[in-house]
Amino acid sequence: MHMKYLFLLLCVLMMLPQHVVRADAAVSLDTFVSRQTRLMVFSPHPDDETLAAAGLIQRVQRLGGRVKVVFMTNGDGFPDGVQMEDHISTPTPNDYVGYGNERRLEAEEALKILGIDEEDILFLGFPDGGLYSLLTKFRQDPQVYTSPYTKETRPPLEDMIVPHTDYNSSDLRQAIERILTECKPNLIALPHPADQHPDHGATFHFVKEALSEVKKKNKNYAPRVVMFLIHFGQWPVGQGSGTGSRLNPPEGFPDKDSRWVSLPLKEQEAKNKLTAILSYHTQMLVMGRFLLSFARANELFLLAP
């Protein structure tokens, strides 16, 4: 392991645990996974899928199920990341596009470690940092959002699920509807709406709207939906982070109706997850301590009521 990453990991291991709320010990996500599972993970940015669900992804694969990962954005709207990675004080649109392409390659490498083939990875190419604006302001044609970073108004042609897609809510929802209709996942993992990153909360609502439309057209389609959390205050950095420690729900989380469940990871699953996290070199450079705080003995999800 590179000494820089080892140092970051040791720093995380030394964090003292705080009083924590525990997930329901009576329920494991294992009960919802089998060789018939068709899992689809909706990841707002490259790395969210690994932080939240690397263990779940591996578990489904190991049992003989299928997994597809859908990236809403390329993670290209991250000024601090571009500046630190490329040593550029004033990034240009091309710099942001290049950074997004680098994050895509990192995602493919991370998912390869987790056993996912390139054909099971979908990049939608919507604007990093702009999903909430699409959800609330740019609802339908002819409204078009322009990324303040890449200056793009539509996804790359090779990423378009639906022809003539622009950056607006309607077109993104149609793309997700097409994916759900064609793949018919029976287990969907996506961010919780209370996640404090706007792109994450917006991802939940886009998938929810698209899933509602798909269900209207297919009354028998009823996939199980589980939610994960990435951003909530300083959680989970201050919980005694480390590869052998347990991840617990954050105190003060607003959703009292949903039920937290845990997926204990097998030793090899935990090792692979750590390796996959470390493959996100651009993100380790900027927020390594945060990423490593998800390298735990379990993963947490919420079940809707």
VEXDREN-863200 format. One record per residue (C-alpha): residue number from 0; residue in three letters; x, y, z. Coordinates in Angstrom, 3 decimals, decimal comma, always signed. Layout:
N
+-------+------+----------+----------+----------+
! marro ! zafi !       px !       py !       pz !
+-------+------+----------+----------+----------+
!   NUM !  ALA !        X !        Y !        Z !
...
+-------+------+----------+----------+----------+
This chain:
305
+-------+------+----------+----------+----------+
! marro ! zafi !       px !       py !       pz !
+-------+------+----------+----------+----------+
!     0 !  MET !   +0,000 !   +0,000 !   +0,000 !
!     1 !  HIS !   +1,302 !   +3,490 !   -0,812 !
!     2 !  MET !   +2,682 !   +5,131 !   +2,366 !
!     3 !  LYS !   +0,427 !   +8,177 !   +1,913 !
!     4 !  TYR !   -2,689 !   +6,005 !   +1,966 !
!     5 !  LEU !   -1,357 !   +3,905 !   +4,848 !
!     6 !  PHE !   -0,842 !   +7,071 !   +6,889 !
!     7 !  LEU !   -4,400 !   +8,189 !   +6,181 !
!     8 !  LEU !   -5,735 !   +4,803 !   +7,196 !
!     9 !  LEU !   -3,786 !   +4,857 !  +10,464 !
!    10 !  CYS !   -5,137 !   +8,321 !  +11,250 !
!    11 !  VAL !   -8,649 !   +7,019 !  +10,804 !
!    12 !  LEU !   -7,983 !   +3,992 !  +12,997 !
!    13 !  MET !   -6,925 !   +6,251 !  +15,861 !
!    14 !  MET !  -10,233 !   +8,132 !  +15,955 !
!    15 !  LEU !  -12,023 !   +7,514 !  +19,252 !
!    16 !  PRO !  -15,554 !   +6,054 !  +19,079 !
!    17 !  GLN !  -18,530 !   +8,150 !  +20,163 !
!    18 !  HIS !  -21,922 !   +7,184 !  +21,549 !
!    19 !  VAL !  -23,732 !   +5,576 !  +18,617 !
!    20 !  VAL !  -27,135 !   +4,335 !  +17,542 !
!    21 !  ARG !  -27,084 !   +0,737 !  +16,332 !
!    22 !  ALA !  -28,850 !   -0,786 !  +13,369 !
!    23 !  ASP !  -31,474 !   -3,453 !  +13,938 !
!    24 !  ALA !  -29,509 !   -6,569 !  +14,892 !
!    25 !  ALA !  -32,495 !   -8,799 !  +14,131 !
!    26 !  VAL !  -32,478 !   -8,046 !  +10,411 !
!    27 !  SER !  -29,644 !   -8,549 !   +7,945 !
!    28 !  LEU !  -29,738 !   -7,507 !   +4,337 !
!    29 !  ASP !  -28,631 !  -11,069 !   +3,593 !
!    30 !  THR !  -32,280 !  -12,101 !   +3,825 !
!    31 !  PHE !  -33,068 !  -10,074 !   +0,696 !
!    32 !  VAL !  -30,233 !  -11,403 !   -1,474 !
!    33 !  SER !  -30,103 !  -14,641 !   -3,486 !
!    34 !  ARG !  -29,042 !  -16,006 !   -6,864 !
!    35 !  GLN !  -32,240 !  -14,485 !   -8,284 !
!    36 !  THR !  -31,234 !  -10,976 !   -7,226 !
!    37 !  ARG !  -30,879 !   -8,365 !   -9,946 !
!    38 !  LEU !  -29,298 !   -5,458 !   -8,099 !
!    39 !  MET !  -29,116 !   -1,949 !   -9,512 !
!    40 !  VAL !  -27,085 !   +0,665 !   -7,628 !
!    41 !  PHE !  -27,688 !   +4,331 !   -8,427 !
!    42 !  SER !  -24,539 !   +6,289 !   -7,608 !
!    43 !  PRO !  -24,572 !  +10,119 !   -7,790 !
!    44 !  HIS !  -20,797 !  +10,249 !   -8,344 !
!    45 !  PRO !  -17,970 !   +7,801 !   -8,960 !
!    46 !  ASP !  -17,019 !   +6,421 !   -5,502 !
!    47 !  ASP !  -20,458 !   +6,570 !   -3,818 !
!    48 !  GLU !  -21,280 !   +3,051 !   -5,024 !
!    49 !  THR !  -18,125 !   +1,648 !   -3,437 !
!    50 !  LEU !  -18,407 !   +3,575 !   -0,167 !
!    51 !  ALA !  -22,020 !   +2,530 !   +0,346 !
!    52 !  ALA !  -22,454 !   -0,833 !   -1,332 !
!    53 !  ALA !  -19,181 !   -2,550 !   -2,270 !
!    54 !  GLY !  -20,038 !   -5,403 !   +0,077 !
!    55 !  LEU !  -23,590 !   -5,738 !   -1,201 !
!    56 !  ILE !  -22,330 !   -5,736 !   -4,782 !
!    57 !  GLN !  -19,886 !   -8,542 !   -4,010 !
!    58 !  ARG !  -22,461 !  -10,536 !   -2,059 !
!    59 !  VAL !  -24,939 !  -10,539 !   -4,924 !
!    60 !  GLN !  -22,205 !  -11,549 !   -7,353 !
!    61 !  ARG !  -20,990 !  -14,351 !   -5,090 !
!    62 !  LEU !  -24,493 !  -15,817 !   -4,796 !
!    63 !  GLY !  -24,892 !  -15,857 !   -8,578 !
!    64 !  GLY !  -27,058 !  -12,754 !   -8,966 !
!    65 !  ARG !  -26,548 !   -9,865 !  -11,375 !
!    66 !  VAL !  -25,419 !   -6,302 !  -10,646 !
!    67 !  LYS !  -25,582 !   -3,102 !  -12,639 !
!    68 !  VAL !  -24,247 !   +0,249 !  -11,457 !
!    69 !  VAL !  -25,650 !   +3,512 !  -12,796 !
!    70 !  PHE !  -23,621 !   +6,703 !  -12,353 !
!    71 !  MET !  -25,732 !   +9,843 !  -12,494 !
!    72 !  THR !  -22,716 !  +12,127 !  -13,063 !
!    73 !  ASN !  -19,028 !  +11,796 !  -13,884 !
!    74 !  GLY !  -18,030 !  +13,748 !  -10,763 !
!    75 !  ASP !  -16,525 !  +16,475 !  -12,941 !
!    76 !  GLY !  -17,790 !  +19,493 !  -10,949 !
!    77 !  PHE !  -15,213 !  +19,394 !   -8,140 !
!    78 !  PRO !  -12,933 !  +22,475 !   -8,255 !
!    79 !  ASP !  -10,784 !  +21,450 !   -5,267 !
!    80 !  GLY !  -10,244 !  +18,034 !   -6,782 !
!    81 !  VAL !   -9,254 !  +19,395 !  -10,188 !
!    82 !  GLN !   -6,890 !  +21,923 !   -8,649 !
!    83 !  MET !   -5,150 !  +19,354 !   -6,455 !
!    84 !  GLU !   -5,018 !  +16,593 !   -9,069 !
!    85 !  ASP !   -3,808 !  +18,720 !  -11,968 !
!    86 !  HIS !   -2,091 !  +21,536 !  -10,027 !
!    87 !  ILE !   -4,231 !  +24,107 !  -11,823 !
!    88 !  SER !   -5,324 !  +27,252 !  -10,000 !
!    89 !  THR !   -8,011 !  +28,225 !  -12,511 !
!    90 !  PRO !   -9,432 !  +25,138 !  -14,253 !
!    91 !  THR !  -10,977 !  +25,443 !  -17,712 !
!    92 !  PRO !  -14,061 !  +23,540 !  -18,932 !
!    93 !  ASN !  -11,724 !  +21,068 !  -20,645 !
!    94 !  ASP !   -9,928 !  +20,513 !  -17,342 !
!    95 !  TYR !  -13,234 !  +19,621 !  -15,677 !
!    96 !  VAL !  -14,187 !  +17,269 !  -18,507 !
!    97 !  GLY !  -10,790 !  +15,577 !  -18,265 !
!    98 !  TYR !  -11,185 !  +15,204 !  -14,512 !
!    99 !  GLY !  -14,568 !  +13,563 !  -15,026 !
!   100 !  ASN !  -13,054 !  +11,131 !  -17,510 !
!   101 !  GLU !  -10,365 !  +10,243 !  -14,987 !
!   102 !  ARG !  -13,004 !   +9,556 !  -12,343 !
!   103 !  ARG !  -14,837 !   +7,311 !  -14,789 !
!   104 !  LEU !  -11,696 !   +5,242 !  -15,270 !
!   105 !  GLU !  -11,292 !   +5,010 !  -11,510 !
!   106 !  ALA !  -14,893 !   +3,804 !  -11,203 !
!   107 !  GLU !  -14,314 !   +1,096 !  -13,788 !
!   108 !  GLU !  -11,182 !   -0,026 !  -11,947 !
!   109 !  ALA !  -12,942 !   -0,049 !   -8,562 !
!   110 !  LEU !  -15,872 !   -2,038 !   -9,904 !
!   111 !  LYS !  -13,529 !   -4,477 !  -11,640 !
!   112 !  ILE !  -12,056 !   -5,197 !   -8,203 !
!   113 !  LEU !  -15,611 !   -5,865 !   -6,990 !
!   114 !  GLY !  -16,288 !   -8,245 !   -9,875 !
!   115 !  ILE !  -18,334 !   -6,004 !  -12,173 !
!   116 !  ASP !  -17,815 !   -6,148 !  -15,929 !
!   117 !  GLU !  -17,637 !   -2,939 !  -17,951 !
!   118 !  GLU !  -20,858 !   -3,869 !  -19,763 !
!   119 !  ASP !  -22,735 !   -3,648 !  -16,458 !
!   120 !  ILE !  -21,661 !   -0,052 !  -15,787 !
!   121 !  LEU !  -23,769 !   +2,841 !  -17,069 !
!   122 !  PHE !  -22,670 !   +6,485 !  -17,049 !
!   123 !  LEU !  -25,531 !   +8,928 !  -17,636 !
!   124 !  GLY !  -23,255 !  +11,983 !  -17,874 !
!   125 !  PHE !  -25,570 !  +14,482 !  -16,156 !
!   126 !  PRO !  -24,109 !  +17,581 !  -14,457 !
!   127 !  ASP !  -22,154 !  +17,102 !  -11,247 !
!   128 !  GLY !  -23,400 !  +19,647 !   -8,741 !
!   129 !  GLY !  -26,469 !  +20,322 !  -10,872 !
!   130 !  LEU !  -28,930 !  +17,512 !  -10,143 !
!   131 !  TYR !  -30,837 !  +19,516 !   -7,536 !
!   132 !  SER !  -31,239 !  +22,399 !  -10,001 !
!   133 !  LEU !  -32,571 !  +19,956 !  -12,594 !
!   134 !  LEU !  -35,020 !  +18,603 !  -10,036 !
!   135 !  THR !  -36,328 !  +21,990 !   -8,891 !
!   136 !  LYS !  -35,855 !  +24,476 !  -11,743 !
!   137 !  PHE !  -35,084 !  +22,788 !  -15,067 !
!   138 !  ARG !  -38,030 !  +20,434 !  -15,176 !
!   139 !  GLN !  -38,737 !  +19,911 !  -18,870 !
!   140 !  ASP !  -38,004 !  +20,921 !  -22,451 !
!   141 !  PRO !  -37,105 !  +23,503 !  -23,647 !
!   142 !  GLN !  -35,420 !  +24,262 !  -20,314 !
!   143 !  VAL !  -31,727 !  +23,372 !  -20,417 !
!   144 !  TYR !  -29,225 !  +23,590 !  -17,580 !
!   145 !  THR !  -25,631 !  +24,607 !  -18,332 !
!   146 !  SER !  -22,913 !  +23,134 !  -16,125 !
!   147 !  PRO !  -20,885 !  +25,987 !  -14,580 !
!   148 !  TYR !  -17,864 !  +23,676 !  -14,726 !
!   149 !  THR !  -17,829 !  +21,863 !  -18,057 !
!   150 !  LYS !  -20,153 !  +24,374 !  -19,796 !
!   151 !  GLU !  -21,993 !  +21,385 !  -21,279 !
!   152 !  THR !  -25,788 !  +21,374 !  -21,734 !
!   153 !  ARG !  -26,230 !  +17,671 !  -22,464 !
!   154 !  PRO !  -24,535 !  +14,333 !  -21,765 !
!   155 !  PRO !  -21,839 !  +13,015 !  -24,095 !
!   156 !  LEU !  -23,430 !  +11,353 !  -27,125 !
!   157 !  GLU !  -22,076 !   +7,939 !  -26,145 !
!   158 !  ASP !  -23,788 !   +8,188 !  -22,740 !
!   159 !  MET !  -27,264 !   +9,073 !  -24,005 !
!   160 !  ILE !  -29,809 !   +6,391 !  -23,118 !
!   161 !  VAL !  -32,522 !   +8,356 !  -24,910 !
!   162 !  PRO !  -31,658 !  +10,292 !  -28,121 !
!   163 !  HIS !  -31,571 !  +14,108 !  -27,984 !
!   164 !  THR !  -31,177 !  +14,190 !  -24,205 !
!   165 !  ASP !  -30,586 !  +17,594 !  -22,607 !
!   166 !  TYR !  -29,779 !  +18,636 !  -19,059 !
!   167 !  ASN !  -33,282 !  +18,827 !  -17,624 !
!   168 !  SER !  -35,405 !  +16,833 !  -15,216 !
!   169 !  SER !  -37,688 !  +15,283 !  -17,813 !
!   170 !  ASP !  -34,851 !  +13,879 !  -19,906 !
!   171 !  LEU !  -33,017 !  +12,443 !  -16,909 !
!   172 !  ARG !  -36,179 !  +10,776 !  -15,640 !
!   173 !  GLN !  -36,822 !   +9,271 !  -19,081 !
!   174 !  ALA !  -33,309 !   +7,834 !  -19,142 !
!   175 !  ILE !  -33,820 !   +6,194 !  -15,750 !
!   176 !  GLU !  -37,228 !   +4,870 !  -16,827 !
!   177 !  ARG !  -35,622 !   +3,269 !  -19,884 !
!   178 !  ILE !  -32,942 !   +1,611 !  -17,756 !
!   179 !  LEU !  -35,450 !   +0,269 !  -15,233 !
!   180 !  THR !  -37,752 !   -0,998 !  -17,964 !
!   181 !  GLU !  -35,001 !   -2,793 !  -19,852 !
!   182 !  CYS !  -33,109 !   -4,238 !  -16,868 !
!   183 !  LYS !  -35,996 !   -4,817 !  -14,417 !
!   184 !  PRO !  -33,889 !   -4,915 !  -11,235 !
!   185 !  ASN !  -35,646 !   -6,542 !   -8,284 !
!   186 !  LEU !  -33,367 !   -4,827 !   -5,746 !
!   187 !  ILE !  -32,515 !   -1,131 !   -6,047 !
!   188 !  ALA !  -29,959 !   +0,667 !   -3,872 !
!   189 !  LEU !  -29,935 !   +4,460 !   -3,934 !
!   190 !  PRO !  -29,149 !   +7,442 !   -1,672 !
!   191 !  HIS !  -31,510 !   +8,393 !   +1,129 !
!   192 !  PRO !  -33,399 !  +11,666 !   +0,502 !
!   193 !  ALA !  -32,010 !  +13,121 !   +3,770 !
!   194 !  ASP !  -28,418 !  +12,772 !   +2,535 !
!   195 !  GLN !  -26,998 !  +16,284 !   +2,879 !
!   196 !  HIS !  -25,317 !  +16,376 !   -0,549 !
!   197 !  PRO !  -27,855 !  +17,932 !   -2,970 !
!   198 !  ASP !  -26,919 !  +15,546 !   -5,790 !
!   199 !  HIS !  -27,662 !  +12,592 !   -3,514 !
!   200 !  GLY !  -31,075 !  +13,751 !   -2,369 !
!   201 !  ALA !  -31,962 !  +14,635 !   -5,963 !
!   202 !  THR !  -30,883 !  +11,177 !   -7,148 !
!   203 !  PHE !  -33,397 !   +9,618 !   -4,759 !
!   204 !  HIS !  -36,237 !  +11,737 !   -6,130 !
!   205 !  PHE !  -35,331 !  +11,132 !   -9,784 !
!   206 !  VAL !  -35,258 !   +7,368 !   -9,292 !
!   207 !  LYS !  -38,453 !   +7,474 !   -7,226 !
!   208 !  GLU !  -40,303 !   +9,410 !   -9,963 !
!   209 !  ALA !  -39,016 !   +7,120 !  -12,700 !
!   210 !  LEU !  -39,858 !   +3,983 !  -10,726 !
!   211 !  SER !  -43,392 !   +5,270 !  -10,132 !
!   212 !  GLU !  -43,896 !   +5,707 !  -13,886 !
!   213 !  VAL !  -42,524 !   +2,238 !  -14,642 !
!   214 !  LYS !  -44,835 !   +0,679 !  -12,035 !
!   215 !  LYS !  -47,859 !   +2,378 !  -13,622 !
!   216 !  LYS !  -47,087 !   +0,581 !  -16,874 !
!   217 !  ASN !  -46,321 !   -2,756 !  -15,189 !
!   218 !  LYS !  -48,569 !   -3,392 !  -12,203 !
!   219 !  ASN !  -46,690 !   -6,565 !  -11,263 !
!   220 !  TYR !  -43,319 !   -4,851 !  -11,013 !
!   221 !  ALA !  -42,429 !   -4,269 !   -7,348 !
!   222 !  PRO !  -38,676 !   -4,179 !   -6,691 !
!   223 !  ARG !  -37,372 !   -3,874 !   -3,147 !
!   224 !  VAL !  -35,709 !   -0,512 !   -2,531 !
!   225 !  VAL !  -32,936 !   +0,041 !   +0,018 !
!   226 !  MET !  -31,348 !   +3,387 !   +0,784 !
!   227 !  PHE !  -27,833 !   +4,305 !   +1,858 !
!   228 !  LEU !  -26,273 !   +7,362 !   +3,473 !
!   229 !  ILE !  -22,997 !   +9,029 !   +2,554 !
!   230 !  HIS !  -23,169 !  +12,639 !   +3,762 !
!   231 !  PHE !  -24,617 !  +13,552 !   +7,162 !
!   232 !  GLY !  -22,633 !  +16,044 !   +9,236 !
!   233 !  GLN !  -19,237 !  +14,595 !  +10,146 !
!   234 !  TRP !  -20,573 !  +11,018 !  +10,125 !
!   235 !  PRO !  -19,032 !   +8,488 !   +9,975 !
!   236 !  VAL !  -15,499 !   +9,860 !  +10,494 !
!   237 !  GLY !  -15,872 !  +10,224 !  +14,260 !
!   238 !  GLN !  -17,065 !   +6,691 !  +14,971 !
!   239 !  GLY !  -13,755 !   +4,954 !  +15,559 !
!   240 !  SER !  -13,236 !   +4,399 !  +11,848 !
!   241 !  GLY !  -11,227 !   +1,431 !  +10,681 !
!   242 !  THR !  -11,482 !   -1,719 !   +8,654 !
!   243 !  GLY !  -12,378 !   -3,862 !  +11,672 !
!   244 !  SER !  -14,874 !   -1,548 !  +13,341 !
!   245 !  ARG !  -18,635 !   -1,479 !  +12,985 !
!   246 !  LEU !  -20,517 !   +1,223 !  +11,107 !
!   247 !  ASN !  -23,520 !   +2,520 !  +13,030 !
!   248 !  PRO !  -26,280 !   +4,996 !  +12,112 !
!   249 !  PRO !  -25,661 !   +8,664 !  +12,917 !
!   250 !  GLU !  -27,298 !  +10,249 !  +15,896 !
!   251 !  GLY !  -30,039 !  +12,736 !  +15,086 !
!   252 !  PHE !  -30,921 !  +11,238 !  +11,723 !
!   253 !  PRO !  -34,351 !  +12,656 !  +10,843 !
!   254 !  ASP !  -36,044 !   +9,579 !   +9,346 !
!   255 !  LYS !  -37,845 !   +7,846 !  +12,226 !
!   256 !  ASP !  -39,982 !   +5,587 !  +10,018 !
!   257 !  SER !  -37,351 !   +3,785 !   +7,967 !
!   258 !  ARG !  -35,510 !   +0,822 !   +9,455 !
!   259 !  TRP !  -31,726 !   +0,559 !   +9,540 !
!   260 !  VAL !  -30,349 !   -2,845 !   +8,589 !
!   261 !  SER !  -26,780 !   -4,077 !   +8,488 !
!   262 !  LEU !  -24,859 !   -6,251 !   +6,061 !
!   263 !  PRO !  -21,862 !   -7,837 !   +7,860 !
!   264 !  LEU !  -18,987 !   -8,220 !   +5,415 !
!   265 !  LYS !  -16,899 !  -11,321 !   +5,023 !
!   266 !  GLU !  -13,151 !  -10,857 !   +5,395 !
!   267 !  GLN !  -12,435 !  -10,935 !   +1,653 !
!   268 !  GLU !  -15,352 !   -8,600 !   +0,913 !
!   269 !  ALA !  -13,954 !   -6,053 !   +3,369 !
!   270 !  LYS !  -10,461 !   -6,351 !   +1,866 !
!   271 !  ASN !  -11,785 !   -5,897 !   -1,649 !
!   272 !  LYS !  -13,817 !   -2,890 !   -0,553 !
!   273 !  LEU !  -10,740 !   -1,203 !   +0,918 !
!   274 !  THR !   -8,759 !   -1,899 !   -2,257 !
!   275 !  ALA !  -11,588 !   -0,481 !   -4,374 !
!   276 !  ILE !  -11,758 !   +2,661 !   -2,224 !
!   277 !  LEU !   -8,008 !   +3,180 !   -2,592 !
!   278 !  SER !   -8,332 !   +2,938 !   -6,376 !
!   279 !  TYR !  -10,134 !   +6,295 !   -6,319 !
!   280 !  HIS !   -6,817 !   +8,152 !   -6,347 !
!   281 !  THR !   -8,287 !  +11,547 !   -7,205 !
!   282 !  GLN !  -10,645 !  +11,406 !   -4,239 !
!   283 !  MET !   -8,092 !   +9,946 !   -1,827 !
!   284 !  LEU !   -5,937 !  +12,967 !   -2,577 !
!   285 !  VAL !   -8,648 !  +15,380 !   -1,418 !
!   286 !  MET !  -10,706 !  +13,455 !   +1,157 !
!   287 !  GLY !   -8,907 !  +10,230 !   +1,946 !
!   288 !  ARG !   -9,854 !  +10,236 !   +5,617 !
!   289 !  PHE !  -13,536 !  +10,485 !   +4,756 !
!   290 !  LEU !  -13,413 !   +7,706 !   +2,162 !
!   291 !  LEU !  -11,546 !   +5,363 !   +4,491 !
!   292 !  SER !  -14,163 !   +5,896 !   +7,201 !
!   293 !  PHE !  -16,456 !   +3,647 !   +5,122 !
!   294 !  ALA !  -13,956 !   +0,770 !   +5,169 !
!   295 !  ARG !  -15,758 !   -1,133 !   +7,934 !
!   296 !  ALA !  -16,873 !   -4,589 !   +8,969 !
!   297 !  ASN !  -20,410 !   -3,932 !   +7,717 !
!   298 !  GLU !  -22,555 !   -1,752 !   +5,480 !
!   299 !  LEU !  -25,725 !   +0,063 !   +6,470 !
!   300 !  PHE !  -28,967 !   +0,486 !   +4,542 !
!   301 !  LEU !  -32,427 !   +1,761 !   +5,336 !
!   302 !  LEU !  -35,644 !   -0,044 !   +4,516 !
!   303 !  ALA !  -38,588 !   +2,186 !   +3,674 !
!   304 !  PRO !  -41,723 !   +1,583 !   +5,778 !
+-------+------+----------+----------+----------+
